[in-house]
Amino acid sequence: MFEQDKIVKKLFSPLVVVVLSIAFFGVWYSYFSPENKNLRVTYLDVGQGDSTLIQFPDGKVALIDGGPDKKVLEDLGRKLPFYKRGIDVVFLSHPHADHMVGLIYVLQRYKVGRVVVTEGIHETPEYREFIDIVKNKNIPMTLAREGVAFDFSGGVKMNTLYPHTGISSDNPNDLSEVLLLTFRNNEFLFTGDLEKDATESMLSRSKKLRVDVVKVPHHGSKDAYDENLYAMLKPEVAVISVGENKYGHPSLMTLSFFEKIGIKYFRTDKEGDISLFSDGNNVIRVE
């Protein structure tokens, strides 16, 4: 008994208590501190669809698209801190099911601060459900048009490059939001499912656009293949969000072009989630 008392006293000596307190504080700080100065962009592996999670230096969170089903909830559960129950901004690039259905589950599960939608309308039960949830929960909704911008603290901005005001199309892909995320000297471009003709329209009004990372339009399909886009952007990295599919995505034409001109590309169907960190000057991939 005497020996046990000595062991207990040693375990709770002032030095041990201090060490344990410091360790606890370090764990707490790593979870709760808003002062992580990096931007993290994760292209989620949601199968044949799109979903990108953006974690800002101040702790805010944005989600671009949600993929075709509820798998996005598993991904968010893994990527977000356990205490995070809200998403500050949700962007729906366009109302096709492979980008939208997962957002229905997100709206049901998380507190969402704002929803940004395109003018493209796709009259399906899923789209109606999406809109109904937004209205029933009184979530503010913004219409994405060229020039609409979102400022986040820490020097992060999201600018809408497309669609242009007054443009119309029967193809929702060609009304996809094109979003430019800027963090100091680094830029990421998100292109939805924009196809070639609409891409050319966007480029005609986006002179001298350069980016570090581009999300390849329409899962790398041949319909979206446009050499002019990459000639202007000069990206170091291209990310293809894609899963098993019957459409031939991504096209061999797109992959061969990237290899020919030396653009490094990642595919979510081959590599899973693609997480990139930016400190405002450099972009690196992290696990």
Contacts in CASP RR format, 6 or more apart in sequence:
PFRMAT RR
TARGET T0000
AUTHOR 0000-0000-0000
METHOD contacts of the structure
MODEL  1
MFEQDKIVKKLFSPLVVVVLSIAFFGVWYSYFSPENKNLRVTYLDVGQGD
STLIQFPDGKVALIDGGPDKKVLEDLGRKLPFYKRGIDVVFLSHPHADHM
VGLIYVLQRYKVGRVVVTEGIHETPEYREFIDIVKNKNIPMTLAREGVAF
DFSGGVKMNTLYPHTGISSDNPNDLSEVLLLTFRNNEFLFTGDLEKDATE
SMLSRSKKLRVDVVKVPHHGSKDAYDENLYAMLKPEVAVISVGENKYGHP
SLMTLSFFEKIGIKYFRTDKEGDISLFSDGNNVIRVE
10 16 0 8 1.000
31 81 0 8 1.000
31 82 0 8 1.000
31 83 0 8 1.000
32 81 0 8 1.000
32 83 0 8 1.000
34 57 0 8 1.000
34 58 0 8 1.000
34 59 0 8 1.000
35 57 0 8 1.000
36 57 0 8 1.000
36 59 0 8 1.000
37 57 0 8 1.000
37 279 0 8 1.000
38 57 0 8 1.000
38 277 0 8 1.000
38 278 0 8 1.000
38 279 0 8 1.000
39 54 0 8 1.000
39 55 0 8 1.000
39 56 0 8 1.000
39 57 0 8 1.000
39 156 0 8 1.000
39 183 0 8 1.000
39 186 0 8 1.000
39 277 0 8 1.000
39 278 0 8 1.000
39 279 0 8 1.000
39 280 0 8 1.000
40 53 0 8 1.000
40 54 0 8 1.000
40 55 0 8 1.000
40 275 0 8 1.000
40 276 0 8 1.000
40 277 0 8 1.000
40 278 0 8 1.000
40 286 0 8 1.000
41 52 0 8 1.000
41 53 0 8 1.000
41 54 0 8 1.000
41 55 0 8 1.000
41 181 0 8 1.000
41 188 0 8 1.000
41 213 0 8 1.000
41 275 0 8 1.000
41 276 0 8 1.000
41 278 0 8 1.000
42 52 0 8 1.000
42 53 0 8 1.000
42 54 0 8 1.000
42 55 0 8 1.000
42 79 0 8 1.000
42 273 0 8 1.000
42 274 0 8 1.000
42 275 0 8 1.000
42 276 0 8 1.000
43 51 0 8 1.000
43 52 0 8 1.000
43 215 0 8 1.000
43 239 0 8 1.000
43 241 0 8 1.000
43 266 0 8 1.000
43 268 0 8 1.000
43 273 0 8 1.000
43 274 0 8 1.000
43 275 0 8 1.000
44 51 0 8 1.000
44 52 0 8 1.000
44 53 0 8 1.000
44 66 0 8 1.000
44 67 0 8 1.000
44 72 0 8 1.000
44 75 0 8 1.000
44 79 0 8 1.000
44 241 0 8 1.000
44 268 0 8 1.000
44 273 0 8 1.000
45 75 0 8 1.000
45 268 0 8 1.000
45 269 0 8 1.000
45 271 0 8 1.000
45 272 0 8 1.000
45 273 0 8 1.000
46 66 0 8 1.000
46 67 0 8 1.000
46 68 0 8 1.000
46 69 0 8 1.000
46 71 0 8 1.000
46 72 0 8 1.000
46 75 0 8 1.000
46 102 0 8 1.000
46 241 0 8 1.000
46 268 0 8 1.000
47 67 0 8 1.000
47 68 0 8 1.000
47 71 0 8 1.000
47 242 0 8 1.000
47 243 0 8 1.000
47 244 0 8 1.000
47 268 0 8 1.000
47 269 0 8 1.000
48 68 0 8 1.000
48 98 0 8 1.000
48 219 0 8 1.000
48 242 0 8 1.000
48 243 0 8 1.000
48 244 0 8 1.000
48 245 0 8 1.000
48 249 0 8 1.000
49 65 0 8 1.000
49 66 0 8 1.000
49 67 0 8 1.000
49 68 0 8 1.000
49 98 0 8 1.000
49 99 0 8 1.000
49 219 0 8 1.000
49 241 0 8 1.000
49 242 0 8 1.000
49 243 0 8 1.000
50 64 0 8 1.000
50 65 0 8 1.000
50 66 0 8 1.000
50 67 0 8 1.000
50 93 0 8 1.000
50 98 0 8 1.000
50 99 0 8 1.000
50 192 0 8 1.000
50 193 0 8 1.000
50 215 0 8 1.000
50 219 0 8 1.000
50 241 0 8 1.000
51 63 0 8 1.000
51 64 0 8 1.000
51 65 0 8 1.000
51 66 0 8 1.000
51 67 0 8 1.000
51 72 0 8 1.000
51 75 0 8 1.000
51 99 0 8 1.000
51 102 0 8 1.000
51 241 0 8 1.000
52 63 0 8 1.000
52 64 0 8 1.000
52 65 0 8 1.000
52 190 0 8 1.000
52 215 0 8 1.000
52 241 0 8 1.000
53 61 0 8 1.000
53 62 0 8 1.000
53 63 0 8 1.000
53 75 0 8 1.000
53 76 0 8 1.000
53 79 0 8 1.000
53 80 0 8 1.000
54 61 0 8 1.000
54 62 0 8 1.000
54 63 0 8 1.000
54 64 0 8 1.000
54 181 0 8 1.000
55 61 0 8 1.000
55 79 0 8 1.000
55 80 0 8 1.000
56 62 0 8 1.000
56 152 0 8 1.000
56 153 0 8 1.000
56 154 0 8 1.000
56 156 0 8 1.000
57 153 0 8 1.000
57 154 0 8 1.000
57 155 0 8 1.000
57 156 0 8 1.000
57 183 0 8 1.000
58 152 0 8 1.000
58 153 0 8 1.000
58 154 0 8 1.000
60 88 0 8 1.000
60 89 0 8 1.000
60 152 0 8 1.000
60 153 0 8 1.000
61 80 0 8 1.000
61 84 0 8 1.000
61 86 0 8 1.000
61 87 0 8 1.000
61 88 0 8 1.000
62 87 0 8 1.000
62 88 0 8 1.000
62 89 0 8 1.000
62 90 0 8 1.000
62 91 0 8 1.000
62 158 0 8 1.000
63 72 0 8 1.000
63 76 0 8 1.000
63 87 0 8 1.000
63 89 0 8 1.000
63 90 0 8 1.000
63 91 0 8 1.000
63 103 0 8 1.000
63 106 0 8 1.000
64 91 0 8 1.000
64 93 0 8 1.000
64 179 0 8 1.000
64 190 0 8 1.000
65 91 0 8 1.000
65 92 0 8 1.000
65 93 0 8 1.000
65 99 0 8 1.000
65 100 0 8 1.000
65 103 0 8 1.000
65 192 0 8 1.000
66 72 0 8 1.000
66 99 0 8 1.000
66 100 0 8 1.000
66 101 0 8 1.000
66 102 0 8 1.000
66 103 0 8 1.000
66 106 0 8 1.000
67 98 0 8 1.000
67 99 0 8 1.000
67 100 0 8 1.000
67 101 0 8 1.000
67 102 0 8 1.000
67 103 0 8 1.000
68 97 0 8 1.000
68 98 0 8 1.000
68 99 0 8 1.000
68 101 0 8 1.000
68 102 0 8 1.000
69 101 0 8 1.000
69 102 0 8 1.000
69 105 0 8 1.000
70 102 0 8 1.000
70 105 0 8 1.000
71 102 0 8 1.000
72 102 0 8 1.000
72 103 0 8 1.000
72 105 0 8 1.000
72 106 0 8 1.000
73 102 0 8 1.000
73 105 0 8 1.000
73 106 0 8 1.000
73 109 0 8 1.000
75 273 0 8 1.000
76 106 0 8 1.000
76 110 0 8 1.000
79 273 0 8 1.000
85 110 0 8 1.000
85 111 0 8 1.000
86 110 0 8 1.000
86 111 0 8 1.000
86 112 0 8 1.000
86 113 0 8 1.000
87 106 0 8 1.000
87 110 0 8 1.000
87 111 0 8 1.000
87 112 0 8 1.000
87 113 0 8 1.000
88 112 0 8 1.000
88 113 0 8 1.000
88 114 0 8 1.000
89 112 0 8 1.000
89 113 0 8 1.000
89 114 0 8 1.000
89 115 0 8 1.000
89 116 0 8 1.000
89 150 0 8 1.000
90 103 0 8 1.000
90 106 0 8 1.000
90 107 0 8 1.000
90 112 0 8 1.000
90 113 0 8 1.000
90 114 0 8 1.000
90 115 0 8 1.000
90 116 0 8 1.000
91 115 0 8 1.000
91 116 0 8 1.000
91 144 0 8 1.000
91 177 0 8 1.000
91 179 0 8 1.000
91 190 0 8 1.000
92 99 0 8 1.000
92 100 0 8 1.000
92 103 0 8 1.000
92 115 0 8 1.000
92 116 0 8 1.000
92 117 0 8 1.000
92 118 0 8 1.000
92 130 0 8 1.000
92 177 0 8 1.000
93 99 0 8 1.000
93 118 0 8 1.000
93 176 0 8 1.000
93 177 0 8 1.000
93 179 0 8 1.000
93 190 0 8 1.000
93 192 0 8 1.000
93 193 0 8 1.000
94 118 0 8 1.000
94 120 0 8 1.000
94 122 0 8 1.000
94 172 0 8 1.000
94 173 0 8 1.000
94 175 0 8 1.000
94 176 0 8 1.000
94 177 0 8 1.000
94 192 0 8 1.000
94 193 0 8 1.000
95 117 0 8 1.000
95 118 0 8 1.000
95 120 0 8 1.000
95 121 0 8 1.000
95 122 0 8 1.000
95 124 0 8 1.000
95 127 0 8 1.000
95 130 0 8 1.000
95 172 0 8 1.000
96 122 0 8 1.000
96 172 0 8 1.000
96 173 0 8 1.000
96 193 0 8 1.000
97 124 0 8 1.000
97 126 0 8 1.000
99 192 0 8 1.000
99 193 0 8 1.000
100 126 0 8 1.000
100 127 0 8 1.000
100 130 0 8 1.000
101 126 0 8 1.000
103 130 0 8 1.000
104 126 0 8 1.000
104 129 0 8 1.000
104 130 0 8 1.000
104 133 0 8 1.000
106 112 0 8 1.000
107 115 0 8 1.000
107 130 0 8 1.000
107 133 0 8 1.000
107 134 0 8 1.000
107 137 0 8 1.000
107 139 0 8 1.000
108 133 0 8 1.000
112 137 0 8 1.000
112 139 0 8 1.000
113 139 0 8 1.000
113 140 0 8 1.000
114 139 0 8 1.000
114 140 0 8 1.000
114 141 0 8 1.000
114 142 0 8 1.000
115 134 0 8 1.000
115 139 0 8 1.000
115 140 0 8 1.000
115 141 0 8 1.000
115 142 0 8 1.000
116 141 0 8 1.000
116 142 0 8 1.000
116 143 0 8 1.000
116 144 0 8 1.000
116 148 0 8 1.000
116 150 0 8 1.000
116 177 0 8 1.000
117 141 0 8 1.000
117 142 0 8 1.000
117 143 0 8 1.000
117 144 0 8 1.000
118 143 0 8 1.000
118 144 0 8 1.000
118 163 0 8 1.000
118 172 0 8 1.000
118 175 0 8 1.000
118 176 0 8 1.000
118 177 0 8 1.000
119 143 0 8 1.000
119 144 0 8 1.000
119 145 0 8 1.000
119 163 0 8 1.000
119 168 0 8 1.000
119 175 0 8 1.000
120 169 0 8 1.000
120 172 0 8 1.000
120 175 0 8 1.000
121 127 0 8 1.000
121 172 0 8 1.000
122 172 0 8 1.000
133 139 0 8 1.000
134 141 0 8 1.000
142 148 0 8 1.000
144 160 0 8 1.000
144 163 0 8 1.000
144 177 0 8 1.000
144 179 0 8 1.000
145 160 0 8 1.000
145 163 0 8 1.000
145 164 0 8 1.000
145 165 0 8 1.000
146 160 0 8 1.000
146 161 0 8 1.000
146 162 0 8 1.000
146 163 0 8 1.000
146 164 0 8 1.000
146 165 0 8 1.000
146 205 0 8 1.000
147 159 0 8 1.000
147 160 0 8 1.000
147 161 0 8 1.000
148 159 0 8 1.000
148 160 0 8 1.000
149 157 0 8 1.000
149 158 0 8 1.000
149 159 0 8 1.000
149 160 0 8 1.000
150 157 0 8 1.000
150 158 0 8 1.000
150 159 0 8 1.000
151 157 0 8 1.000
152 158 0 8 1.000
155 183 0 8 1.000
155 184 0 8 1.000
156 181 0 8 1.000
156 182 0 8 1.000
156 183 0 8 1.000
157 181 0 8 1.000
157 182 0 8 1.000
158 179 0 8 1.000
158 180 0 8 1.000
158 181 0 8 1.000
158 182 0 8 1.000
159 179 0 8 1.000
159 180 0 8 1.000
159 182 0 8 1.000
160 177 0 8 1.000
160 178 0 8 1.000
160 179 0 8 1.000
160 180 0 8 1.000
161 178 0 8 1.000
161 179 0 8 1.000
161 180 0 8 1.000
161 202 0 8 1.000
161 205 0 8 1.000
161 206 0 8 1.000
161 209 0 8 1.000
162 176 0 8 1.000
162 177 0 8 1.000
162 178 0 8 1.000
162 194 0 8 1.000
162 198 0 8 1.000
162 201 0 8 1.000
162 202 0 8 1.000
163 175 0 8 1.000
163 176 0 8 1.000
163 177 0 8 1.000
163 178 0 8 1.000
163 198 0 8 1.000
164 201 0 8 1.000
164 202 0 8 1.000
164 205 0 8 1.000
167 175 0 8 1.000
167 201 0 8 1.000
168 175 0 8 1.000
169 175 0 8 1.000
169 198 0 8 1.000
171 195 0 8 1.000
172 193 0 8 1.000
173 192 0 8 1.000
173 193 0 8 1.000
173 194 0 8 1.000
173 195 0 8 1.000
173 198 0 8 1.000
173 218 0 8 1.000
173 223 0 8 1.000
174 194 0 8 1.000
174 195 0 8 1.000
174 197 0 8 1.000
174 198 0 8 1.000
175 198 0 8 1.000
176 191 0 8 1.000
176 192 0 8 1.000
176 193 0 8 1.000
176 194 0 8 1.000
176 198 0 8 1.000
176 217 0 8 1.000
177 190 0 8 1.000
177 192 0 8 1.000
178 189 0 8 1.000
178 190 0 8 1.000
178 191 0 8 1.000
178 192 0 8 1.000
178 194 0 8 1.000
178 202 0 8 1.000
179 189 0 8 1.000
179 190 0 8 1.000
180 187 0 8 1.000
180 188 0 8 1.000
180 189 0 8 1.000
180 190 0 8 1.000
180 209 0 8 1.000
180 211 0 8 1.000
181 187 0 8 1.000
181 188 0 8 1.000
181 189 0 8 1.000
181 190 0 8 1.000
183 278 0 8 1.000
183 280 0 8 1.000
184 280 0 8 1.000
184 281 0 8 1.000
185 280 0 8 1.000
185 281 0 8 1.000
186 212 0 8 1.000
186 278 0 8 1.000
186 280 0 8 1.000
186 281 0 8 1.000
186 282 0 8 1.000
186 283 0 8 1.000
187 210 0 8 1.000
187 211 0 8 1.000
187 212 0 8 1.000
187 213 0 8 1.000
188 211 0 8 1.000
188 212 0 8 1.000
188 213 0 8 1.000
188 214 0 8 1.000
188 215 0 8 1.000
188 276 0 8 1.000
188 278 0 8 1.000
189 209 0 8 1.000
189 211 0 8 1.000
189 213 0 8 1.000
189 214 0 8 1.000
189 215 0 8 1.000
189 233 0 8 1.000
189 235 0 8 1.000
190 215 0 8 1.000
191 199 0 8 1.000
191 214 0 8 1.000
191 215 0 8 1.000
191 216 0 8 1.000
191 217 0 8 1.000
191 218 0 8 1.000
191 224 0 8 1.000
192 215 0 8 1.000
192 217 0 8 1.000
192 218 0 8 1.000
193 217 0 8 1.000
193 218 0 8 1.000
193 219 0 8 1.000
193 224 0 8 1.000
194 202 0 8 1.000
194 217 0 8 1.000
194 218 0 8 1.000
194 224 0 8 1.000
195 217 0 8 1.000
195 218 0 8 1.000
195 221 0 8 1.000
195 223 0 8 1.000
195 224 0 8 1.000
196 223 0 8 1.000
196 224 0 8 1.000
196 225 0 8 1.000
196 226 0 8 1.000
199 217 0 8 1.000
199 224 0 8 1.000
199 226 0 8 1.000
199 228 0 8 1.000
199 229 0 8 1.000
200 226 0 8 1.000
200 228 0 8 1.000
203 209 0 8 1.000
203 228 0 8 1.000
203 229 0 8 1.000
203 232 0 8 1.000
206 232 0 8 1.000
209 232 0 8 1.000
209 233 0 8 1.000
210 232 0 8 1.000
210 233 0 8 1.000
210 234 0 8 1.000
211 233 0 8 1.000
211 234 0 8 1.000
211 235 0 8 1.000
212 235 0 8 1.000
212 236 0 8 1.000
212 237 0 8 1.000
212 278 0 8 1.000
212 283 0 8 1.000
213 235 0 8 1.000
213 236 0 8 1.000
213 237 0 8 1.000
213 238 0 8 1.000
213 239 0 8 1.000
213 276 0 8 1.000
213 283 0 8 1.000
214 229 0 8 1.000
214 230 0 8 1.000
214 233 0 8 1.000
214 235 0 8 1.000
214 237 0 8 1.000
214 238 0 8 1.000
214 239 0 8 1.000
215 238 0 8 1.000
215 239 0 8 1.000
215 241 0 8 1.000
216 224 0 8 1.000
216 238 0 8 1.000
216 239 0 8 1.000
216 240 0 8 1.000
216 241 0 8 1.000
216 250 0 8 1.000
216 254 0 8 1.000
216 265 0 8 1.000
217 224 0 8 1.000
217 226 0 8 1.000
217 229 0 8 1.000
218 224 0 8 1.000
218 249 0 8 1.000
219 240 0 8 1.000
219 241 0 8 1.000
219 242 0 8 1.000
219 243 0 8 1.000
219 245 0 8 1.000
219 247 0 8 1.000
219 249 0 8 1.000
219 250 0 8 1.000
220 240 0 8 1.000
220 242 0 8 1.000
220 249 0 8 1.000
220 250 0 8 1.000
220 251 0 8 1.000
220 254 0 8 1.000
221 247 0 8 1.000
221 248 0 8 1.000
221 249 0 8 1.000
221 250 0 8 1.000
221 251 0 8 1.000
221 254 0 8 1.000
222 251 0 8 1.000
222 253 0 8 1.000
222 254 0 8 1.000
224 254 0 8 1.000
225 251 0 8 1.000
225 253 0 8 1.000
225 254 0 8 1.000
225 257 0 8 1.000
227 257 0 8 1.000
230 238 0 8 1.000
230 257 0 8 1.000
230 258 0 8 1.000
230 261 0 8 1.000
230 263 0 8 1.000
235 263 0 8 1.000
236 263 0 8 1.000
236 264 0 8 1.000
236 283 0 8 1.000
237 263 0 8 1.000
237 264 0 8 1.000
237 265 0 8 1.000
237 266 0 8 1.000
237 276 0 8 1.000
237 283 0 8 1.000
238 258 0 8 1.000
238 263 0 8 1.000
238 264 0 8 1.000
238 265 0 8 1.000
238 266 0 8 1.000
239 265 0 8 1.000
239 266 0 8 1.000
239 267 0 8 1.000
239 268 0 8 1.000
239 274 0 8 1.000
240 250 0 8 1.000
240 254 0 8 1.000
240 265 0 8 1.000
240 266 0 8 1.000
240 267 0 8 1.000
240 268 0 8 1.000
241 268 0 8 1.000
242 249 0 8 1.000
242 250 0 8 1.000
242 267 0 8 1.000
242 268 0 8 1.000
242 269 0 8 1.000
243 249 0 8 1.000
243 268 0 8 1.000
243 269 0 8 1.000
244 269 0 8 1.000
250 267 0 8 1.000
255 265 0 8 1.000
257 263 0 8 1.000
258 264 0 8 1.000
258 265 0 8 1.000
266 274 0 8 1.000
266 285 0 8 1.000
268 274 0 8 1.000
274 285 0 8 1.000
275 285 0 8 1.000
275 286 0 8 1.000
275 287 0 8 1.000
276 283 0 8 1.000
276 284 0 8 1.000
276 285 0 8 1.000
276 286 0 8 1.000
277 283 0 8 1.000
277 284 0 8 1.000
277 285 0 8 1.000
277 286 0 8 1.000
END
